[in-house]
Amino acid sequence: MADGHNVRPLGTIKLPLLIDNQYIYQIFVVADIDIPVVLGYDFMYNNQCVIDVPNKNLLLNSQTVDCHLESQIPSLFKISIDKQVTIPPNSETIIHALPNEKLPYGTTMILDNTSQSFKNKGVLVAKSICTFKGDNLPLRVMNMTDLPQTLYKNTCVGTAETVCSENILGNINAEPDLVLPEHMQVVIEKCKSNLKVDQCKIVVDLLTKYSGAFAMSKMTWEFILDTDASGTGVGAVLSQINDEGKECVIAYFSRTLSKTERQYCVTRRELLAIVLAVKHFHHYLYGVNFTVRTDHGALNWLKNFKNPEGQLARWLEILGTYTFIIKHRAGLKHGNADGLSRRPCVNCKHCDTRDVTEVSYQIENPTIRSINMLDENETEDTPITTNWFNNKTPEEFKQAQLNDPVISRILTWKKSSEKPKWPEISHLSQHHKTYWSQWDRLTVVDGILYRKWENTTTNDINLQYVLPCADRNRVLLLLHNDQLGGHLGFKRTIARIRHRFYWAGYTSFVERWCKRCTACQKRNQPSHHTRGQMKTYIVGEPLERVSLDILGPVTQTCKGNKYVIVVTDYFTRYAEAYGVPDIKAQTVADKLLEEFICRYGLPLQIHTDQGSQFTSDLFIQLCNKLHIDKTRNSPFHPQSSGLVERLNRTIEDMISKFVPKHQKDWDQYLPYLMMAYRSSVHETLGETPWLM
């Protein structure tokens, strides 16, 4: 070796050496060293080698070969298109690309991760293994849209990663060494008598191939039950933690929900999944400790539920015979049970992960659909039938857009492939900016500007004709004012417009049109009933107006009191509260007369709610005899008695801070707390109620 160590050679071998597209046969000495290949002096002398270190190249047989340090070869780099190419719609082709980095000849790479710009166009690049031969790299691309897509030169296709070709070939040619586990062999032995020879072989092959999907349970291992529920079914996975700390699957369970069960709320469905799974795996879980994992955090309260009734009580009784704990697991990590609870969707747009928010579509021979009486979500693909459209040709549609100052500028922009920069349009009108923000949805077909719109009901893609300003009034006359339009409301009119036309600000335009329609305004009734405005009741002296209310029921005290009669004056905010055992009309009338009126005098007006004790004949006769004006608030509208209702909350807050746990002596604190309230400064008055 160059460092002075002696290495014993293992032998020699003659092999072809590929250097920069030329094969040179050379005898190699095989030894146990870390360096992959050593080019000796005899090789360099026989092939007239000249090493140019500053320029990083090697002159080999009068041919220059670029040299690279292994540490400087990039492991991840971008691939760009070599020349411009147009891919027809719904087809695939082979294009040529070049790496953005300088790579040595023979570098093997894996092309992966199609660039986002290609995905937005609906173009996909196949994942492939390529070997760099110093020229172009062949790539297989597919156009998934109904429009031809142009790929420009030097556009990034994706990323590539260098790999060792020996590792790739080794992985491809390696035969998997699969052995049927012992517990599976026991199953096969039991089933052999019921299976034919070819059937038994198929079963063995399947069990061998998917041997990692199941494991043999052991009672010494901890059981884990993962459950989940969807709108159509429930699923569960029973697994265990083996001695190596690895989670192994024991069994799977799933079941569809009945029509009634699908009406359950989310929490009840998740609980049903646990009940069904525990009953299904009863022979595993009965008498052992296990953990239930769910992605529904609300089930953590399961064992703390008080006084369960009905179905919930029956479910909890079933679960009460098992010993388990519930843990919450994030939904992203709960895919095993989640997948079992869902049916696979066929052509389900919402279940697939889409990298492109909108797919480009093209309608052959696009025409503006006729204006007829249609349902909101109904479309019509028949030719133009109205006189206004029959008299117009595609050239007239095109010319009408060119005459519009806003749309004509948009058409000029669309002639170029690049979207204008913000500084170029920042000084323009709001309509220009609206079209600019929808650049990807605007398309030009035969010189006419359209906007792509997706019908959320039918999931169809429609082309909306961008209507010039000069034709908008005429269209509204046909779709709203005409006898086929029927003078329908804003929502139906905008639905008809949306199926056929588009222009910036069309929603507000249609709304103003419907509101200014004379025929509609004469006939339509207002959508709401006019109500009188609420006013503040003004009082000018004490006892001019008194509000009366009842607080309770609360905990019964040792004296038998269960309710509180609250009286407050609107002018002074002076308040009194009396504990009473009941709220009969006789009790309320006696307390008001003896404790309040006899002490403070007659009020001019008493305001109450519509409680039976206040509307009784006894209470009304009392007010009439004392010449007191009796008023009441609206039913189920406590805002009319806001003063006394707010006082009720204040009294509750004060009592709750002093009353002991048994809460049976709150009436003893009541006089002292009311004194504290009356002697404190009221926020509205700026003075104490006692002083007022």
Buried (B, 14 or more C-beta within 10 A) or exposed (E): EEEEEEEEEEEEEEEEBEBBEEEBEBEBEEEEEEEEEEBEEEBBEEBEBEEEEEEEBBBBEEEEBBBBEEEEBBEEBBBBBBEEBEBEBEEBBEBEBBBBBEBBBBBBBBBEBBBEEBBBBBBBBEEBBBEBEEEBBEBBBBBBBBBEBEBEEEBBBBBBBBBEEEEEEEEEEEEEEEEBBEEBEEBBEEEBEEBEEEEBEEBBEEBBEEBEEBBBBEEEBEBBBBBBBBEEBBBBBBBBBBEEEEBBBBBBBBBEBEEEBEEBEEBBBBBBBBBBBBEBBEEBBEEEEBBBBBBBEEBEEBEEEEEEEEEBEEBBEBBEEBEBEBEBBEEEEBEBBBBBBBEEEEEEEEEEEEEBEBBBBBBEEBBBBBBBEBEEEBBEEEEBEBEEBEEBEBEEBBEBBBEBEBBBBBBEBBEEEEEBEEEEBEEBEEBBBEBBEBEEBBBBBEEBBBBBBBBEEEEEBBBBBBBBBEBBEEBBEBBBBBEEBEBBEBEBBBBBBBBBBBBBEBEEBBBEBBEEBEEBEEEEEEEEEEEEEEEEEEBEEBBBBBBBBBBBEBEBBEEEBBBBBBBBBBBBBBBBBBBBEBBBBEBBBBBBEEBBBEEBEEBEBBBBBEBEBBBBEEBBEBBEEEEBEBEBBEEEEEEBBEBBBEBBEEBBEBBEEEBEEEEBBBBBBBEEBBEEBBEEEBEEEEEBBEEB
